[in-house]
Amino acid sequence: MISRGLRGTEPTCYGFRLSPPRQLYDQASSPVSNTIGRVCHDLFCALAIASGLLLSPAGAQTQPKPNEVLVSALVQDGQAGVYHLRGNAWVETRELKLWADQIDYNEETGETNARGNVHFQHFARGEEIWADKADYNVRLQTGKFYNVRGTAPGKTAPRPGLLMTSNPFYFQGQWAEKLKDRYILYNGMVTDCRLPNPWWTLRAPKFDIVPQERALAY
């Protein structure tokens, strides 16, 4: 386990309290507030490093080793193997990374409880998920995402007369359960058209999705 972060009290950075950039199809995002927040956050981190509050990532390990988990946050504490990460928090393994405003991570079980602007990325398969909150086990690679939106690379098999697209596969729903390489999506929709104005959508109470393979609607 490698742990890096800010020691002390809750940060006062204004940008820290603004939502991070979201996907283009999220109509609630604000480019102005996102830009201001990012600049403010970067300046805050630079000052914190200069004052010795923030541990500089220079020279730090950038990629986890096999079976290793890295954690980081602006403010963190923990005891008995349970880490409480607050502000620009993330948990990373060799296969995936999970960001959120707040994360509680259990080193023994691999369970993470993420809240606020959750962002999940699987490096090998290219899947990305955004959600309000998530309960995810980084060891088992299973979990649940709530108020979820996601993308996955599309699988192309060109054939004469077939209309193709380079767009990723989009999905969103009330919540989704990840079971290793599968997603069970509830009360949602799928499309491969760009959002927020897709040409077509398929909606259903339940989807069984294997990215780059198929989506079954029930």
N, C-alpha and C positions, 0 to 999 in steps of 0.2 A: 504494500500500500504506500503510495506517495501522496502526501497532502500538502497543498499550497494554498495560501489565502491571506486575508487581512486579519490582523490581531487587534482586538479592541472592541469599540462600540459600533453601533449601526452607522454606516456612511451617511454623509450629509449631501452627497452629490445629487443635484436636481435631476440630471439625466438618468440616474439609477431608478428614479420613480416613474419614468416614462416607459411605455411599452416599447420593446425592441421591434425592429423591422419585421413585417409579416409578408406573406406571399402577396403577389400582385392582385390575386383574385379576392383578397380579403378587403372588402369595401370599408371596413372600420379603420384601416390603417391611415396614418397621416404622415406623408413624406416630410413635412416641415417639423413636426414634433419628433419624429424619428431621427432626423438629421441633427437637430439641436441636442437631443438626448445623447446621441453617439459622441458628438464633439465634447459635450460636457463630461461624459463618462471617461473619455480618453484623457482629458485634462486632469480630472480628478485622480485617475490611476497614476498618471505621471508624477503629480505632486505627492501622492501617497508613497510611491517608490522612493522619491527623493528624500522624504522625511523619515523613511525607514519603517513605515506602517505596513506597506505592501511588499511581499517578497517578490523580487524581480524574477521573471521567468528565464532570464538570460542564463544559459548553461544548463537549464533544467531538462529533464527527459521530455521529449515531445511525442513519443509513441509508447503506449504501454507494451510491456513484454507479455508473452502468453500467460494466461491465468492471473494477470495483474490488473488491478483497478486503480485508476487515478481519480482523485477528487479535488475540487477547487471551489472557492467562493470568496467574496469580499469579506464576509464574517463567518467564522466557523468555530464550533466547539463540539466536543464529543466525549463520551465515556463508555466503557464496556463495549467498545467496538461499534457504537452507534454515533454517526456523524450528523450534526445539524448544520446545514449549509445555507447561508442567507445572502442573497444579492449576487447576480451573475454567477449562479451556481451551476456546476456541471459534474457529471460522473462519466468516465470514459473507460472502455475496454478496447481490446484489439479489434473487435468486430463492430462496436457501436458507440454512440455518444448521446447523452441525455442532458439537455439544458433546462433550466427553470429559474424562476425568481427564488424559490425555496425548495430545497431537497433534504429529506431525511434518508440516510443510507445506513443499512445494517451490514457491516462487513462480514459477519458470520453467515447470514442467510442469503445475501445478495439482493435483498428487497430494497427498492427505492420508492419513496412517496414524494412525488413532484407536484408542485402547485404554482400556478401563475405563469402564463406565457411558456408553456411546455413545448419543447422542440426536440424531436427524436430523429436520429439519422443512423441508418445501417449502411456501413461503408461498402461492403461487398456487393449487396444487391441494389444499392442506390435508392432505397426507400426513405422518404422523409414524412414526418407526421408533426402536426401542430395541434395542441389541445389545451383546454383549461387546466386539467389536472391528469395525473397518471399514476398508476400503481404498477411498477414493473420490476421483474427480477432479472438482473443483468447476467446471472449465471444460467438460469433456465431459458432465458430469452422468451419469456411469456409475460403477459400483463394486460392491463386495461387502460384505455384512453377515453376521456370524457369530453363531449363537444368537440369531436375530432374532425380534422381535415388532413388529407394526405395526398402524396404523389408517388408514383413508381414508374421507372422507365418502361416504355412500351416495347412490346416484342413485334418485330416486323418480319414478314415473310412475303416479299414482293412476288406478285403474280400478274400476268397480263390482264388488263382491264380492271384491276382492283385499285380503288382509291386509297392511297397511303397517307399517313401523317407522322410527323416527327414529334408531335406533342406527347408529353407523358400521360399516364393514366391517372385521372383525378378521382378521389372519392371523399365523401364527407358524410357524417351522420351524428346521431345522438350520442352513441358510444361505440367503441370497437374493442374486441378482444384479440390479442395477438397470441397465436399458438405456433411459435417457431416460424415456419415459413408461410403460415396462413393467417388471414384476418377474418374474423366474424364481425360484420358491420351491421348495426341495428338502426332501423328507421333512417335510412340514408339514401344516397344516390351515387351513381358512377357515370363518368363520361371521359372521352379523350379529346374533347373540345376545350379551348381556352375559356376559363372563367374570368369575369362573372357573367358573361353572356354566351353560354354554350349553344351550339346549334341543336344539340340533342342531349337528353339525360335519361337514364333509366333509374326509376325509384322503386323501392320495395321495403317491406318491414325487416327483411333479413337478407344479407349477402354472405356468401362464402367465397373469399377472394384468395387466390394464389397469384401474387404479382408476377407479371410476364408470362402467365400461363392461362388463367381463366377467371371469370367471375360468375357465380351461380346466384340467381335471384330467386327468393322464395316469397 
